[in-house]
Amino acid sequence: MTHIVIAGLALAGFALLLLAMPRHQQDWLRRKLPARTSGRLRLGGFALLAAAFLAAGTGLGWAYGTVAWFGWLSFGAAVTLAAQTNREAILARLRPTPPPTTPENRA
């Protein structure tokens, strides 16, 4: 259970850090967020990574927990990078498709 918590926190932390960058905001949200919101996303991302470290240390012991934390950080970063690389395919599945245009639908 501890590993699931660490993995989830690491993945969420890297996702927030990704969305804190204006270029990636444009890619995912199709708009740039205000600087204050970007700062909050950045702070939240680092806070989640710190929370993952605390969960790893308290749940697994500080020696093994630190090693596990680095492993889950690598996992979170890799999944976030894969999502960023494949964002067009992901967004195509998430966004609704417009209804087909037929002669009756045209005005």
N, C-alpha and C positions, 0 to 999 in steps of 0.2 A: 504494500500500500504506500509506503514511503517513497518508493521509486516512481509511482504514478504521480504523486504530488509534486515531486521534484521535476519530473519531465513536463508536467502541465505548467508549472510556474516558469520554467526556463523557456518553453515555447511561447507562452503568453508575453513574457518579458521581451523576447526578441521580436515578436510581432509588433509590440508597442514601439520599440526602438525603430523598426522599419517604417512605421507610420509617422514617426516624428520627423522624418526627412521630407522636405518639400517635393523633391523629385518623385518619391514613391507615393506621396499623397496624391499627386497628379495622376500617377499610374492607376492607383486603386480606387480613389474617391472621385477622380476627375475634377478636382479642385484643390487649391492650396488652403490649408487651415491657417488661422491667425498664429502669430508667433507665440502668443501666450498658451494657446492650445498645444502647439508643438512642444513647448517646454514642459507642459504637464504630461504629455505622452512620454517624453524622454525620462522625466523623473519617475513616472510610473513603471517604465520598463526597467530602469535600474533598481527600483524598489522590489519588483518581482524577482529579479535575479538575486538580490540580497536575501529575499524571503526564501528562495530555493536553497541558498547556501545555509541558512539557519535550519531549514527543514532537514537538509542532508546531515548537518552536524548533530542536531539533537536526535534525529531518528536512527542514524546509522553509526554514530560515534564520529568524533572530529577527524580521526585519521582516515578511516574508510569513507566517511561522508564527503570529505574534500575531494577524494579521487572520483567518487560517484558523481559529485556535482560537476566536475570538469567533463565527465563523460556525457552527462545529460545536457550540459551547455553545448557540447559539440552536436548532439542530436538536435537540439532546438535551433541552432544556427543552420544546420544542414536542411532541416524541414522548411525553415523560413526562406532560405536561399532557393530551394526547389519551388516553393510557392511563388516567389518573385519571378523566377525564370519562366514558369508556366502560367503566369497570371491571366493571359488572354484566354486560355482554355478554361481556367477556373471561372473567370468572370462570365464567359459565354454560357456556362452551365447555371450560374447563379442568377443572371439577368433574364427577365422574361423575354420571349421572342414576340415580335409584333405579329398581329394576325396577317394571314396572307392577303395580298391585294387581288381582288377579283373585279371584273367589270361592274358588278352591282355595288361594290364598296366605293368605287370612285365617284366623286361628286362633280 
